[in-house]
Amino acid sequence: MKKKRNRPKTIMKALAISSTVALTASMTGFVTASQAEKTSTKPKDPTNDSSSTIVKNQSTYTNGERKPNVIYIVLDDIGFSDIGAYGSEIKTPNIDQLASDGLRYNNFNTTPLSSPTRASLLTGRENNSVGMGNVANVSLGPDRPNMQGSVTDAAGTIAEIVKEKGYNTFGVGKWHLAPLYTATPAGPYDYWPLSKGFEKYYGFMDGETSQFAPQLVNGNEMIDLPKTEDYNLNDDLLAHAKKYITDQVSIYPDKPFFMNYAFGTGHSPIQVPEEYIDKYNGVYDKGWDKIREERFEHQKELGIIPENTTLTSDSNVKKWDSLTADQKKLYVKFMQAYAGYITQADEEVGKLVNYLKGIGQYDNTMIVLIGDNGATDSGGPDGTDSFFSSLTAGRQPTTEDLMPKYNLIGGPDMQALYPKGWAQVSNTPFNTYKGSVYGGALRNPLIITWPKGITDKGEIRRQYVHVTDITPTVLDILKYEVPEMIDGVEQMPMYGASIASTFNDANAPEVRKTAISYFQPNRAIYHEGWKAIAKHKNGTSFDDDIWELYNVKEDFSESKNLADKEPDKLAELQKLFMSEAAKYKILPLKESSPNDMGYIKEDSAANRNNFKYYPGTGLVTPNAAPPVNTSSFTITVPVTRENASNSGVLVAMGDEIGGYTLYIKENKLTFLYDKFDSISKITSTKNVPLGKSEIKLDFKRTSMAGGIGTLYINGQKVGEGQIQTTPLVTIEGMSIGKDALNPVAQEYKKLGDFAFTGKFDYVQFDVTKFIPGTAH
């Protein structure tokens, strides 16, 4: 038996043991198959048996036929209507072909956010019960077992299960399932893909990254950006996916594989090569009202929504005809970039499928394509140049602010995100957006293609399906039981139920009767065609919450609140919510807090006052970096300059939207802080001398909005100025000895990473927590 991986005992024991006991009591039925595998008596097919000397692993065969490959394809933040097969005008011919080759589900439900959906997808369990009640960026204390930003070992992933049965397992793209404070060059790696059953992984750990200069991980190593002309992340991910498959089928053709292929598309930043934006010139000039109506009618024509569906609307979205010329121009460009972003991802899907066909693997590959949650309204009414700054700092640029950046939309120099009027279009016909518990957040495309196993090609399935049902379905098809133990940890029962019965029977009974949704403080419960939703206002009692009730069997888009007309049914669902919440370790109900995003766990690398980074240190993610944005701090660097040309960045955190950088240029020492285009800059009055010297920045915080920065060279004051700061920097991390990805300072942008060409001993941070009202 493998040695059990180390975990914080107080939390992991509660999740691994108490969750197992609670979940066993009353689970939705997971359809399992016999553990006994039948040994083939059929003669070998020489086309499938490249070497008679290789002993086949019988656990990867059923009746002499090799089990299928399985690929999960996850699109990010797309709405229910953003794919052509679901009513969109966006060009997605390759994904549409997958729908024609397989099945479309029109009643597929996810969780409200990215990390929770991914946790449920890979484990088949309810996201709160495994520790992922929010995104991986939020990792709280032991009093919040459902908010650990990670997946408990008691909920093994599909990769862990099938790997033990003989599958090879690969991951490419977005992970967002490890606490972000662990995403450092030195780990800890307990929640990284290789510790969760994946043998190979290439992608990014956070919720978003630049498409042109991403923060990349290969296996357990953070790596530098490839030196490739016209680099693009989607192209890079496809290259690695194909490489993994090539090596697999070339060396061990009898072994099937499992791959989790997670795009960053269409999460912010919306970045895509310009030719994809140009494909949509003129398409969106008619505006979002008209486009939404056209999608709605197309959905009915396709049969993806019922004829009697009501088109819901958000009264806070302005009518297109009421907008100014600048607003229309700006908003159209945002949507062109978003549409092009999705089309590019569709082309990558097509290339993958064509490759599988070319090597004879497509027919026996089950492809499951989903969206992880609905489109987001975080772009606000006008769109934004930084989702992260809008989310964490409450910054919302206006059309007047954004028009000077019009030509940057979709490119590498802007972290673009569309206005919420287009998000409403994406979520047609549903109301609200990502992060809610309404259909706009939870209803997503689901396409399942498996030529050898699905004969009802091109059909629509209308059964209620939850994201937790996907992995149990695959295990059912593969005839694998859920292990009682993985790596010495007792496993929780599955929450999900197999929907394999729907593959070739449109009228198969629904296996999913009940599903709970909780994104604190709002919550919902689905049961046998009814859905109840509770809306909570922070600072009030949960007993005072306003409840709504929808008959979603009859009211597809949740447009008619029946709470007053059906009080008995509402009371039934309210009671059911509480019993389900107890089962999945959600109780007691708690409110979210603004401090959740800034919480620092005891075992975090950021939980100290002194930091010393040596030359060659890899990229340090924001959650693990010194917490300078809530503190007073000093940065001390012993440097050696052999000649006057020695220059470059000593330390840089963040990017062009927000961050700081300390660098030497033209012999002068400069500290620059970029607060969303508001630049604070201090430059030394004297040159940094040749030979060895000690340079230092001393920042004395006077408020959470800023303080006084002072530069020193060899103890002598050489510069001082006011520095404006923000509570959180952008999502890009800290580089030592260079500015590795997107530059903070525009003045050295053309110099690449502007690595320091002299020598330095280390970069030291000394941090003092700022307490408002005290002098520092």
N, C-alpha and C positions, 0 to 999 in steps of 0.2 A: 504494500500500500504506500502511496506517495505521502511524503511528509506534508502535514497541514501547513498552509501558508499563514504567516503571522498577520493578525488583525488587531485593532484596538478592541480589547476584550469586552469592555462594558457595553459597547454598542453592538458588536458583531455577535456576542453571545445572545443578546436579547433578540436580534433579528433571526439568528440561525435556529434558536430553540423555541422561543415563545411564538414566533411566526409559524413555525412548523406545526406546533400543537394547535394553534388557533385555526390555521388554514385547513387542517385535516377534518375539522368538525363538519363543515357543510360546503363542499366545493361544487362548482359547476362541473358536469361530467366530462372528464378528459377521456377521449376515445383512445384506448391503447390496443396494442396487438400482441400476439404471443411472442415471448422471448425466443422460442425455439425457431431456428432458421432451417429451412428445408435444404438438404444437400442435393445438388443438381445431378440428375441421371441422364441429362441430355448430352449428346456428343458435343465436343468443343467446336466452336465456330472459329475457323482460322482467321477470319477478319477481325475477331475480337480478342484473339489470343496470340499476341506477338511472340511469346516465348513459352514453350512448354515447360521450361525449367523453373518458371516463377510459380510458386504456390499461391493460389488465390485465397484471399481472406473471405471465408464463406459468410461472414457477417455483412459483407458489402454486396452479397448476391441474394436474389430471391428467385427460386425455381430456375436456377441456372442463368438468370439475367442479371447483369450488373445493375445495382441500384442507381437511381438518377443522381446527377450532379444537382446542386441546389445553389441558386444565386438570389440573394436579397438585394434589390436595387431601391435605394431610399433617396427620394427628392426632398428638398428642405424648404419649408415655409411656402409651399405652393397651395393654391386654393383648389376646391373641388372642381372648378370649371377650367382650369388652366391647361389641360391637355385636350388635343383635338377630339379624341374619342369620348370626352366628357363635355363637349360643346364649344371648345375654344376656337378662335381664329388663329391662334398661335400655331406655327408649323411644327408639328410633332409626328411626322410620318412613320418614324421607326417605332415609337411607343404605340402609335395607333395600330401598326402591324402586329405588335405583340398582342394587342387586344383582339385583333382579327384571328390570330392563331390560337387564342385562349379565351379567357373569360374576363368580363368587367363586373365588378361588384358596385352597386350604387348605394349600399347601406353599410359601408365600412367606416368604423369609428376608431379614432386614435385617442391620445391624451392631449391636453392643451398645449404642451411644449415639447421641445426637441428631445432632451435627455430622457424624460419619462417615457416617451414613446419608444425610444431605442432600447431602453431597459426592458420594457414589456415585450417588444418584438423579439429580442434575443433570448429572453428567459421564459416567455409564456406565463409570466406572473404579473399581478397587479403592481403598478410602479411604486406606490407608497409602501407596500409590504416588503419590497426589496431594498428600500432606502433611497429611492429616487423620486421624492415628492416635488422636486423643483429641478432646475438645471444643475449641471455638475459644478457650476461656479459657486453654488450655495451649499456649503458643507457646515452644518451646525453641530451643537453639542449633544450629549447623551440624552437630553430631555426632548430631543427631536429625532427619534430613531428613523422616521420616514424622510428625513431631510439630511442625508449624509453625503449627497453628491456622488454616490457610488452604489454598486450592486453587491449585496451581501453574498458571501460564498455559499449560503444556503439556497441560492437560486442560480444553479449552474446554467451557463449559456448553451445554446444549441451547438456552438463550436466545441465546447468541452465534451458534450455528449457524443457527437458523431465522430470526433477525433479518436475517442476510445474504441469506436467500432471500426476504425480503419480508414476513415475519410482524411484527406488533407484539408486544411482549413486556412483560408486567406481573408485578410481584411484590407480594403483600400478606402481612403477618403476620411470623412469626419468620424471621430470617435465620440467625444463629449460624454463619456461615461466614467471618467476618472476625476476625483476631486482636483480642481485646477491647481491647488497648492502642491500636488504631487507631480504635476507635469513640469519637471525640472530636468536638467541634464544629469542629475544624480538620483532621480526617482523621488520617493519609493515607487516601485513598479507594480505593486500588488494589484492595481486596478487597470493597468494598461492592457492593450489587446493580447499581448503574448502571455499574460497571466490569466486571461479569460478564454483560453482555448484556441487562440489563433496562432498558427505556426509561423506565418509571415504577416507583416503589416506595414503599410506605407500610407501616410496621410497626415492629418492634423488633429490635435487633441482638443482644441477649444471649440466653442460654438460657431465661430466664424473666423475667416482668415482671408487675406488678400488673394485674389485669383492670379495676380501677376508676381507677387513676392510673398508667398505663404510661409508660415512657420511649420516646417516639415519634420516628421518623425519617420525613421526607418527602423522597424523593430523596436528596440528599446533605446534608440539613439536619436537625439535631436541633431539634424544635419543642416548644412549650409544650403542655400538656394542653388540649384543647378545652374551652371554657367551656360545657358542655352539661349540663343537668339530667339526673340519672340516667345519667351517662355509663357506657358499658360497652365494652370493647375489641372484643369479638366483633361488636357492632353497627357499630362504627366501621370495622372491616376490611371487612365486607360492603358498607357504603356506598361505600367506595373501590373495591372490586372492581366493583361495578355501574357506578360512574361511569366507570371505565376502559373497560369494555365498551361502555357507551352512547356515549361519544365515538368509539370505534373504529368501531362498526357504523353510526353516523350519518354520519360524515364519509367513511369509506372502506369501504363495505359489501363491496367485492370482496376486501379483505385479511383473511386469517384472523389469529387471535391465539393466543399462548401465555401462560398464566398459571400462576404458582406461588402457591398459596393455602395458607399454612401457619398453622394454628391454634396458639395456646398451649395449648388444651384437649388432654388432661387433665394437663399438667405442673403441678406446683406453681407458684405458689400456687393452690390450689383455691378459686376465688372465682366466685360466680355470684349473680344476683338471687335473693332469698329465695323467690319463687314457684316456682322450679325445684327448690329443696330440698324444699319442701312437697309436691311431686308424689309424693314417695317416703315420705311418712309411713306407718309401719307395714310397709313392704315388707321392710326388713332386720332386723326384730326377731327373726326366726328364726335369724339368725346366719350366719357365714361358712361353717361346715361344711355346713349345709343348702343354702345358695345355691350353693355349689360343686358339690355333688352334682346339684342341679337343672340347672345349666348343662351339666354333663357329659352327663346323659341327653338334654337337649335337643339338644346337638351331635350325638349319635348319631342322634336322630330326624331332624334336618335333613340328615344325611349329610355334615356338614362334618368329622367325624372317623370313622374306621373303627369298626365294631362291636366289634372286639377290642382297642380302645385301653385301656391301663391308666391309671387316674387316679393321677398321682404326688402326693407330699405332702412338705411341709417339716416335719420333726419338731420344729423350733423354734417353730412356730406353735401356740399353746395351743388346746386344744379349747374350743369356745364354751361348753359347759356348765360348764367349770371357772372361768369368769370371774366377777368380782364384778358386782353390779348397776351400779355406777358405770362399770366398764369397758365393759359392754354398752351402756349409754346413750351413752357417749362415742363408742364405735366405730361405732354405728349412725348417729350424726349425721355423722361423717366420710364414711361411705359414701353417705348421702343427698346430701351436697354434691357428691361426686364424680359420682354418677349424674346429678344435675341439671345439672352442668357439661357432661357429654357430651350430654345431651338438648338443652341450649341450642345447642351446636355443630351438632347434627343439624338443628335448626330453621333455622340460618343456611345450611346446605347446601341445605335445602329451598327457602328463599327464593331462593338463587342459581339453582337448577334451574328453579324456576317463572319466574324472570325470563328465563332463556334460552329457555324455551318461549314466553313471551309475545312475544319479539322474533324468533321463528323461527330461533333458533340451536341449539337443543338437539339436534335429530336429527343434525346434522353437527358435534357437539362430542364429542371423546373425553375422558372424565373418568376419571382414574386416582386412586383413593383408597387411601391406605396409612396404617398406623401406622409410626412411625419406630423404635421398639424396644418391648420389653415394659414392663409396669408395674414400678414401682420399690419396693424394700424400704427406701428411705432414711427413711421415716417411723418405722421401728423398731417395737417391739412395741406401743406405745401411740398412735402418730401423733405429729405435731409441729406446732408453730406456725411453724417455719421450716426448710424443707429445707436452705437455705444454711448455717444455723448448725449443723445436724446434720452436714452434709457436711464443712465446713471446720474446725469447732471441736470436733467430737466431742460436742456437747451433745445430750442426749437427754432431753427432759422426760417425766415420768411422768404417769399418770392423775391423781394428786393435784395435779400442777402444772397440768394442762390443764383440769380440771373447772371452775375459776373462769372460764375462757374459753369455756365450752361454747356460749354464745349468739353468740359471735363466729365460730364455724366456718362457712366459706363466705362470710363478709363481708369488707369492705375492710380491717378492722383486725386481720386474722390471716392469716398466710401458711400456710394449712392444708395438711397432707398426711396422708393416711390411714395407719393401721397396716398392717404388711406382711401380716397375715392377709387383708386385702382385696386386696392385690397378688397373693397366691396365687390368689384367686378370679379376678381379671382374667386371669391367665395360664393358666387351665384349658385343657387338661389337663396342662400342662407344669410342670416343676420349675424353681426358681430365678427370678431377676429380672433387670431391666435391669442392664447392666454385666457380665454373665456371658457365656459362649459356649455355654450350653445353650438349649434351645428356649424357655424362659421369657423370655429376652432377645431371641432372634432371630426367633421365629415371630410373624407379624403378619397382620392382615387385608389383603387386596388385592382391590379391586373395580375392574373395568374396564367402563365403559359407553360405547357408541358406537352409537346406534340405526341409523345408516346402514351400519355396517361389521360389526356383530356380530349374527348371526341366531339363534344358540343362546342365547336369553335365559333368564336365571334358572338357568343350569346351574353346576355346580361343576367346576373344573379341579384335577387332582391332581398335575400335573407340578411338579417342583422348579423354583422361580423365585427368583432373587436380585435384590436391589434394583438392582444394576448392569444388569440386563436391561431396565429400563423405558425408559430413553432410547434404547437401540438399537432397541427395538421401535417407538417412535414414529418414529424416523428411517427405519426400514424402511417403515412405512406411508406416510410422506410421500415416499418415494423420494429421500431426501437422503443423499449420501455424507458420511462424516466428513472434514472438510477436512484437507489436509496441513499447512496453516499457518493460524493465526489471529493477526492483529496482529503478524505477523512471527515468531511462535514456532512451531516445529515441534511437531506434535501427537502425543501418545501414541496408540497403537491403543486401541480399546475393549476393555475386559475383558468387558463384557456381551454377550449374544446375544439376538437378536430372538425373542420368543415369539408373534409374530403368527400362526404356524401353529396355535396352540391356540385362536384366536378362534372358529373354526367347526368344530373337530375335537377332540372330547374325547379321542381316542386318538392325537393327534399325538405323535411321539417327543419325549422330553426333549432340549432343546438345551443345557441346562446340565449338564455332567458333573461339574465340580469347582468348589468354592468354598472359599476360605480365610477364616478369622475370627481376628483377632488384636487383643486389647485387653490390652496388657501388664500382667502377665506371662502371662496365660492365653491359650490358643489352641486352635483347632479346625480340622479339615479335613473337608470333605464330598467324597465321590467315589462316584458311581454307586450311590447307595442306602446307603452306609456313612458313618458319622461317627465320627471319633476326637477325643477331647478331652484336653488336657493341663492338669493342675492344678499350679501352681507355688507354692512357699512362698518368699517373699522371704528373701534371705540364704543360699539353698542353690543348688547347681549345677542348671542346666537339665537336665543329664543325669540328675538324680535325680527329675525330675518324675513324678508318678503319671498314667498314661494310662488312659482308659476308651474303650470301643468299643461302638458301637450300630449295629444293622441297622435303620435308620430306615424302610426299605421295609416291614419286618414289625412294627416297634416304633415306632409313630407318636410316642409321648410320651417316648422315650428313657428307658425304665424298666428295661431289662435290660442290664447291663454285661457284654459278651461278651469282654472283654480276655483273660481266662484261657483261654477256650474257643477263641478264634480268634487265636492269636499271630501266625500268618503274615499274616493280613489286617491286624492292627494294625501290624506291621512295615512292610507295604506303604504304609499311610497315613502312618506316621511319616516315611518316606523322602519321600513325596509332599509332605508339609507343608514340609519343608526346601527342596525344589526350588521350590515355589510361593512360599515366603517369600523366597528369593533373587530370584526373578523380580519380585516386587513391592516390593523395597527395604526389607524388614522386618529382614533380618539386619544386624549381629549382634543376637540377642535380648538385650533389656535389661529390667531391672526398673523399675517405676514408683517414684517418689520423692515423699515428702511435700512436698519443695521445688518440685516441678513447678508447682503452682498459684501459687506466689509468685515464680516466675522472672521477672526483668525484662530484656527484650532491650535491646541497646545503643541502638536507634533509638526506643525508647519515650519518650513524653513524661514518664514517671515516673522516667526514668533521669537524675536530676540532684538537686542538694541545695537549690536555691533556686527558688521558684515565685512569680510575681507575677500575680495575676488582677485584671483591671479590671472596673468595672461593666458589666453586659451580657453577660459571658461565659456561654456556654451550659453545659448540664449536662456535667460531666466524669465519665466513667465510672470505676469503682473502679480498673481496671487502668492508667489513665492519671493518676490523682490522686496527690498526694504520699503516699509510703509511711509514713504516720505510725504505723501499728500495729506496726511493727517498729523504731521509731526514737524518739529524743528530738526535739523540735521546738518551734518558736515560731510563733505566728500574730500578725502585726502588721497593724493596720488604722488608718490616719489617717481620722478621722471628723469631720464637722461637724454639730452639732445647733443648729438655729436656735431651737427651743423645746423645752419639757419633754415634749411629746407625741411627739417624734421617737424612734421605737423600731423594733425588728424584727431579723431575722436578718442577720448579716454573712456567715457561712459555715455550711453544714450538710452533713454527709455521712452517708448511710444513711437509716434509717427507725426505726419504733417497735420493731423487733426488735434492732437494733444500729446504733450510729453516734454522732456527736458534733455539737454545735451551739454556736456562739458568738453571743450575741444580747444586745440591750439591751431591757429591759422594766421599766416603771415607774422609769426613770432608772438602774437598776442594770445592771451588766455581769454576764453569767452564762456560764459554760462548763459544759455538761452532756454526759456520756458515758453512753450507754445500752448496757449489756452484757447483752443478753437479759433484760431486766426488772430487772437490778441497776443502779440509777442512781447515778452519781457526779456530784456537782454542787458547783460553787464559785460563790458570788455575792459581788460586790464589797461592801465595807463602806461605800463612798462612792459618791455619784452620779457618773455620767458628766457632766462639765460642759457647759454650753452653749458654743457657738463651736467652734473647732477643737481637737482633742486626739488623742493617739495612744494607742490601747488595745492591749494585748498579753497573750497567753497564753504562758507559758513552761512546757513540760512536760519534766521530767527523768525519764527512764525508769530504774527501779531493777531491773526484771525484765521478762520477756515478758508478765507478767500485769498490769503497771501501773507507776505512779510518782507523782511529786509535781507537781501543777499549781499555778502561781502566776499571779494576775492583776495587771496593772499598768495604771495610767492616768497618762500623762505621766511615766513612769519611776518612779512611786510605787507601792509594793506595796499592793494593796487587797484581797487575798484569797488563800487558799492551802488546798489539800486533797489528799487521796489520791484518785487516779483509777485505777479498774480498767479494763483494756482487753482486747481480744481480738485474736488474730493477723490476722483478716480481718473486715471489716465486712460488711454485707449487700450484696446485689447492686445496690441503688440507689446512684446516683452522688452527686457533690458539686455543690451549688448555691452560687452566689456572690450575695450580697445578698438571699437569700430561702431558704426551704425549699420547693422547688418541688413535690414530689409528696407522698409520705407523710411526715408530720412526725416528727422525732426526739423532740421534747419534747411530752408530752401537754398541758402547760400553755398552749401556744399553738395547739393543734390546731384550735380553733374559729375561729381568725383567718385561715384560709386559708393562703397561702404565707408570711404574716407578713413580707412584704418590708420592708426597712429604709426608713423614710420620711425619714430625713435624707440626708446625702451622705457618700460615702466615696471616697477616692482609689484604693485598691486593697486587695486582701487578699494578704498576703505570707506564704509558708511558708518557713522555713529548717529543714532537716532534717539531723540527725546520726545516722548509723547506730549502733544500739545493739549493743555487743559484750558478751555476758554475762560478768560477772566484772570489768568495768571501771566506774569511776565516771564519771558524766556530770553 
